[in-house]
Amino acid sequence: MISFCSDSLRRSELGTFKVKGFEINLHGLKKTLGSGRNEQSHQHSFSGSSVESFNSFVRAPQELQKINEIGKGCCGNVVKAVHIPTMRLVAIKQISVFERDRRHQMVKELAVLAKHTDVKELISMQGAFYDEGCVSLILEYMNRQSLQEFVNAGVVISEHMLQHIALQAVRGLHEMHSRRYIHRDIKPGNILINHRGDVKLADFGVLAPLENMAFATTFVGTVMFMSPERVEGKYTFAADIWGLGMSLYVLATLLPPFDAKDGYFGIVRKIKENDPPRLPCVTDASLPVSTRAFSPALCDFVSACLVKDADRRPTAEALLTHPFLTNADIAWNSSPAQQAASLAPFAAVTSAQEQDLLSVLQVFLHHHYLQPAQQYRRSLFELSTLQRIAEEVGVPPQHVQAAFEHLYVQTLSSLSHSQIEPGPQQPSEDVDYETLEPFHEESTFVEVCDAEETLCAPSRSREQF
């Protein structure tokens, strides 16, 4: 298992943050072997089942251009950025190493991300850097963010989609539990989704390793989704199963499992003393006609997750054989029409995706398309890149092409006194300039670093592209 170092910090002259087993600086992430003066370091990628062999997708902080802040995780702020070489969006979790609690959570999250790079149901790490007292973890970006966003918006999720979500979440938990880790904070806000319907568990800063101990005793997480044994401060992997059951209940009913007005102690009392919530089932003839009811398979699945006795609660491995999930893959892929209908709330183009598109196109235009070296075969280069951007952002290709043409005309106008030679393809002149977003010249590149727990922060000038 990957062990965690103490909270003591060491400084070096190389601008490196070291924690037992890892080393981070401006050059990226390394895993170190051994200790002391003869300690050896090895560069790693993030694509294999072992941290002994991974290649960072993002190889230098100068490859990233920040767009905007998109949220806060358990141990730091999260910003969105564009990876310039590939035009892919990434999320960057930024953590100050001077804040002890956040640093402690970051170290745990880093170890988990590095160890679970082969699990597609978990958010992947695509790089890590350190600079000026800040560690930046480069993470996979999910453009529809968390399922909590859909709960807040009152979006009705089909049972077909709930089955798809449950399958991927259980697979992620099974992989984590088989490697002796508890997530400890399973809730809709930590289950992310993109426009393709890919579902991934995230935010591992409160995750705990279980090895050589029977129970985890740290009291953390969101009380609304805590299991009965967890509110008493003693729990195992079964606590994650309870959190999944509560999450599915909320996603299905769009109702909180407990009344927030009861306050912390009131909710804890209800978790311990009351029966867990139950989904309304279509076999219940007493239900009002207006009540949304669910299949017996889904109702039984949620009830199984919410068994109060942790010893009787099924494991993630056992849940994979539950009737609700046994044919989930076949059900998801057998009917494209049903799949499209289930994905509709998640695939619909949002204002956030529109802004993502403009941000990516601005980077493409300024860092690739208008560069003299790209003038050869520009039309083919443009076509393939715009197609890739459409797939990345989740916007129809024709929409991407139109947005690019508009932005191209606007940019040519702003560069009228520049020596950069524009490409041969000229878009139409009937463009509504008022609908275009300006290119943000103040956008800067994110600088991050390499991994282990030592701290060094020499000042550096930031390069602007």
N, C-alpha and C positions, 0 to 999 in steps of 0.2 A: 504494500500500500504506500501511497505517497504521504509522508508525514509532514506536519506543519511546524515551522520554526517558531521560535519565541518572537515576541514583539520588539525585541531590541533591534535597533538600526545601526548599520555600519556605513561609514562614508568612504568613498574611494575617489581618486582623482580622475577616474575615467567616466564619471557620470553614469554609474551603474547601480541598479537596485537589486539586492540579492536577498533571497529567502531560501531556506534549506531546500535544495533540489532544483532551484531555478535561478536564472540571472537575466535581468532585463536592462537594456540600454537603448541608445538611439539606433543600434544596428539590429535590434530584434530580440527574440526569445531564445534562450539556450537552456538545456537541462544539464546540470552539473553532476559529475560522478566523483565520489570521494570527498575528502575535506582537507582543510589546511593548505599549506603552500603548494602541495603537489596535486591539488584538486584539478580534475580535468573537466573541460566543457565540451559539449557537442551541440552543434546546431541541429534543430529539428523541424520537421514539417508537421502539418496538421491533417494529414489525410490517411494515416494508417491506424491500425488498432493499437499500436504501441507508441508511447511518446519517444521511443528510441528512433523512430523514422517518420518525421513529418516535415513538409515543406510549407513555410509560411506563404499564404496567398498574397499578402501585402508584405513586400520585402523592404520598404523604406517609408518613413513617415511622409516624405516629400511626394509620394504617390497618391496622397489623399488630399481632397479639398473639402473642408467642412461646409455644411449647408445650414443647419440649424439644430437647436436642441429639441429632442423628441420625448424626453421623459427622465424619470429618476428610477434607478434600481436600488436594491437594498444597500449597496455600498458605493454608489456614485451616480453622477449625472451621465446621461446618455445623449450623444449627438449623432446626427446623420451626416454621412460624407460620401463622396464619389471617389471610387478607385480609378484614377485617370487612365492607366493603361488598358483597362477592360471595360470602362464605363459602367461598372457594377456599383450598386449602392451597398454601403456597409453601415453598421452601427458601431459607435465608439463609446465604450464605457470608461469614463475618466475618474480616477480615484486619487485623492491626495494621500500620500504616504505619511503625512504628518498627523492625520487623524487616526488615532489608534484603533478604534472600533471598525472604521471603514477599511483600514489596512488589513486587519485581522480577517474580515469577511472576504476581501479581495484575494488574499493568499489562498483561502479555501476554494474560492471560485476558480482561480487560475489552475489549481491542481486538478480539479474536476474536469474543466474544459480540456486540459491537455491529455487527460486519461481516457476521455470518452469521445475521441474524435471520429470514431467509426460508427457512432450511433446517429442515424439520420433523424431520429425523433427528438434529439436534443440540439439546442442551438450550438453551432460550431464556432470555434475560435479561429480566426484567419490571420492573426498576427498579434503581437504585443510589443509595446515600446515604453521607455521611461525617459522623462526629461523634466528638469526643473521642479522636482518634487511631485510629479504626477505620473502615475502609471496609466496607460491607455490600452485597454483590451479591445482588439478589433474583432467584432462579432458579426455573424450572419444577420442580414437585415430582413425582417418580415414586414412587408409593406402594409398589411392590414392590422398590424400591432396585436394587442391582446384580445381575447374573447370577452373580457370585461367591457370593452368598448361597445360591443354589440348588445350586451346586457343593458348597459346604460342607455343605449339608443332604443331599446325595446324591440330589437330585431327578432322576429320569430324564426327559429332554427328548426328545420325539418328533422324528423326522427332519422331519416336516411343520413343526414349530415351529422347528427349526434352520434350515430353508430361509427361513422368515419373518424370523428374526433376521439371517441372513446378508444378505438382500436390503436390509434397512433400514440395516445397518452399512455395506455397500458403497456405497449411495447417499450416506450421510453422508460417507464418505471421498472419494468422487468429487467432491462439492461442495467440500470443503476443499482437495483437491489441485488442482482447477481454478482455485482462487483463490490458489494458491501457498503453502499451509500444510501442514506435516506435524504430525500429532498427537503422535507419538513415545512414546505410552504406551497403545497399544491392548491391552486385557486384559479379562477378564470383570468385574473390579472397576470398570472405567470404561465399561461398557455397561449402561445403566439400562433398566428396564422397568416398566410399570404394569399394572393389572389388566385393561386392555383389550388388552394385547399390543403397545402402542406401544413401540418400541425407539429409544433415543437415545444418542449418544455424549456423554460428559461429561468434565470435569476437563481443561481446556485450559491449565493453568498451565505445563506443560512443552512446549506446542506452539510450533513454530518457523516463522517465515516464511522462504520460499525465494525470494529475488529478487536477481538480480545475483550469485548465488553458486551453485556447482554442488553443494556438499555441506553438510550440517549436521554440525558436529563436536563439539557439546556432548554429553557422555556422561551421560544422565539416564534415569530410567524403571526398570522392573522387569526384572531380568536374565532371569528365566524366559521372558519373551516377546520378548526381544531377538533381532534377526536377526543372522546371521554378520557382515555388514558393519558392523552397529551396534556390536558388542562391540569392533570394531577402531577405533571412533570416527569412521567416515566413512560416511555413508548419505544416501539420498534418500527420495522418497515410498514406494519399495518396502519400506522398513522397516515401514510401517503395514500393508501387505498381509501380511507375515510375522506380525505380531502378531495379525491377524485369523485367519489360519490356525491359529495356536497356540491362540487362544481357542476356535475351533470344535472343535478336537481335545479340549480340556479339557471343554467343554460336552457333547460326545458321549460321551466315555469316563468322565468324572468322575475322571480320573487326571491327575496333574501330568505335564508333558512331560519333566521331569527330576527326579531324586531330590534333594530339598532337603539330604539329608545330605552330598552332595558339596561343599556350600559354594559360595561365590561363584565362586572360581577353578575349581573342578571343573565347575560348570555352564557357565562360559564356555568351558572347554576342550572340552566335549562339543558345544556349539553350533558351534564352529569345526571340529571334527574328525569328529564322528559324522554319520551320515545322519539327517535329520529324522524325527520319528515319523510313522507311517502309520496311518490308520484301518483296522480290519479290514473287509474287503469281503465281501459275500454270495457273490461268485463264487469265493472262496477255499475250496476243498473241504477243505483241511487244517486249518481252524479247528476247535477243540473245539466241541461242540454248545452248551455253556453260554456261549460268547462272543457278545456282542451284535455283530452285523455290520451294515454300512450299504450303501446303494445305491452302485453304481459312480459315479453322478453326484456324490454327496456326497464320496466318497473321492477322486475326481479333482479336485474343487474344492479340497479341503484340500491335496492334494499340489501343485496349481498354486500355491497361496499360499506353500507351504514349499519352493519351489525355492531352493537355496542361492545360486545365481548371481543377484544382484540384477538384472542386466541382462536376464535371461531370465524374471524373475518378471512376471506380467501386471499391468497397471495396474488401478485400480478401474474405469475405463471399460470395459476389456476384460472384466473379470469380470462385468459386467452382462449380457454376451452369452453367458456360460457356460451350458451346458445345465442346470446345477443351478438357475440363477436365471431363465432366459428366460421361464418360465411360472409363476414363483413367485406373482405377484399373482393369476392365474387360479386356481391351485391353492388359495390361501388363501381365496378368496371363493366358490369353486364348491360347497363342501360345508359348510354351517353346522354339521352334526353333527361333522365331523372338526375343524373349527376350534374348536368348543367343547371337544372332547376334548383338543386340543393346548394350549388355554388353561387347562385345569383346574388345573394346579399354580400358575398365576399368578393365576387368578381366585378361588381359594378364599379365603374370608374368614379373615384371620389375627387374632391378638390385637392386633397393631400397628394393623390397620385398625379394630378395635373401639375402641381407645384414640383413634385419629384421629376416629372418629365422635363419641365423647363430648366431645372437645375442641371440635369444630366446633359441636356442639349447644349446649354451654355458652356459646360466644360468641354464637350466634344468639339464644339465650334472653335473655341479659343485655343485648345491644346492639341487638336489634331487637324481639323478640317482646313483652317486658315494658315497652317504652317506650310512654308514653301516646299518642304520635303514631301508633303502629301499631295502635291499637284498631279502626280502621275496617276492615271486610272482613277481619278477622284470619284467619278460617278459610281463605279463598282464598289469602291471603299465605302462611300456614303450609304449605298443600298444595304450592304451587309451589316454595317454598324447600326443603322437605324432599325433594322429588323431585330437585332440583338437588344437594342434599347427598348423596343416595344415589348419583347418577351420579359425583360427584366422589370419594367415598370408596371406592366399589365394594362397597356393602352393599345387600342387597335393600330396596326401599322400605318393605315392611311391617315390617322390622327397624328401620329408621330411625324410623318412626312410633311403634313400641312404646317404643324407647329415649327418644324425645322426651317421650312421655307420662309415663314414669317420672321423668325428670329434671325435668319441669315440676312434678310433685307435690312432689318433694324440695325444689325451689327455692322453691315457695310456702310451704313450712313454714319455711325459713330466712329468708324475707322477711315473716313474719307480722306484724312490727311496722313494716314499711315502708309508705310512702304510695303506692308504685307499685301501680296498679290492675291485677290480673291479667286475662287474657283471659276471654271468656265460656265457652270450652270447658273443662269440667272432666273430667280423666281419671278412670278408675275408681279406687276406693279400695283394691283388693286388690293393693297394690304391695309387693314385697320391697325394703325400703329398704337392706338389707345388700348388695344387688347393685349399688348405685349408687356411682359414683365421686364424691367431693366436688368442688365447683367450687373451683379453685385461685385464691383471691383474691390470692395473691402474684404471679401472672402479670403481667408487665409488657409494655409496648409497646416494640417495637424502634424505635430511632431511627437513621436512616441519612441519607445526603446526595446531592449533585450531582456531575459528573465532570471532571477534568484533573489534573496532578500538583503541586499546591501544598498545603501543609498548614496548617490553622488549627484550633484547638480551644478556643474559649471554653467555659466550663462553662455547662450549661443545666439547668434543672429539668425532669424528665421528667413528662409529663402522664399521668395515669391516667384511664382511662375508667370 
